[in-house]
Amino acid sequence: MTTWEYLTTPLLIHNTAAILNNWGKQGWELVQVVPGPEGGLVAYLKRPAGGGAQNAGLDAAAQASRQFEGN
């Protein structure tokens, strides 16, 4: 059975394609885009869970997500 890891990230309207392409190059698949709690848009992405080089950048993504959420 496939297990998944998930990521949320804010989307800047003027740079949406570049943001999504960047995550796509790292193996993330867009699941949904929803309005953010303070306006703007938030993208929900997923990819198969696993360690190693395929997950490079995950810590940076988690940190960016925490900053966006104010944690």
C-alpha positions as CSV (number, residue, x, y, z in Angstrom):
1,M,0.0,0.0,0.0
2,T,1.3,3.5,-0.8
3,T,1.8,5.9,2.0
4,W,1.8,9.6,1.5
5,E,3.3,12.7,2.9
6,Y,1.5,16.1,2.5
7,L,2.5,19.7,2.2
8,T,0.6,23.0,2.3
9,T,2.0,26.1,0.8
10,P,0.7,29.6,0.0
11,L,0.3,30.6,-3.6
12,L,1.2,34.0,-4.8
13,I,-1.3,35.0,-7.6
14,H,1.4,36.6,-9.7
15,N,3.7,33.5,-9.5
16,T,1.4,30.5,-9.2
17,A,2.8,28.5,-12.1
18,A,6.4,28.9,-11.0
19,I,5.6,27.9,-7.4
20,L,3.6,24.8,-8.5
21,N,6.3,23.8,-11.1
22,N,9.0,24.1,-8.4
23,W,7.1,21.6,-6.1
24,G,6.3,19.4,-9.1
25,K,10.0,19.0,-9.9
26,Q,10.4,17.7,-6.3
27,G,7.8,15.1,-6.8
28,W,4.8,16.8,-5.3
29,E,1.4,16.4,-6.9
30,L,-1.2,19.2,-6.5
31,V,-4.3,17.8,-4.7
32,Q,-6.4,21.0,-4.1
33,V,-6.3,24.8,-3.9
34,V,-8.4,26.5,-1.3
35,P,-8.8,30.1,0.0
36,G,-6.4,30.8,2.8
37,P,-7.5,31.8,6.3
38,E,-6.3,35.4,5.8
39,G,-7.0,35.7,2.1
40,G,-4.9,34.4,-0.8
41,L,-4.7,30.8,-1.8
42,V,-3.2,27.7,-0.2
43,A,-2.1,24.7,-2.2
44,Y,-2.3,21.1,-0.8
45,L,0.2,18.7,-2.3
46,K,1.1,15.1,-1.8
47,R,3.8,12.6,-2.8
48,P,4.6,9.0,-1.9
49,A,6.4,8.9,1.5
50,G,10.0,7.8,1.6
51,G,13.4,9.0,2.6
52,G,16.6,9.8,0.8
53,A,17.3,12.2,-2.0
54,Q,13.8,12.1,-3.4
55,N,12.7,14.1,-0.4
56,A,15.3,16.8,-0.5
57,G,13.8,20.1,0.5
58,L,11.1,18.6,2.7
59,D,12.5,20.4,5.8
60,A,12.6,23.7,4.0
61,A,9.0,23.1,2.9
62,A,7.9,22.3,6.4
63,Q,9.6,25.5,7.8
64,A,8.0,27.7,5.1
65,S,4.6,26.1,5.9
66,R,5.1,26.8,9.6
67,Q,6.0,30.5,8.9
68,F,2.9,30.8,6.7
69,E,0.7,29.4,9.4
70,G,2.3,31.7,12.1
71,N,3.9,28.9,14.1
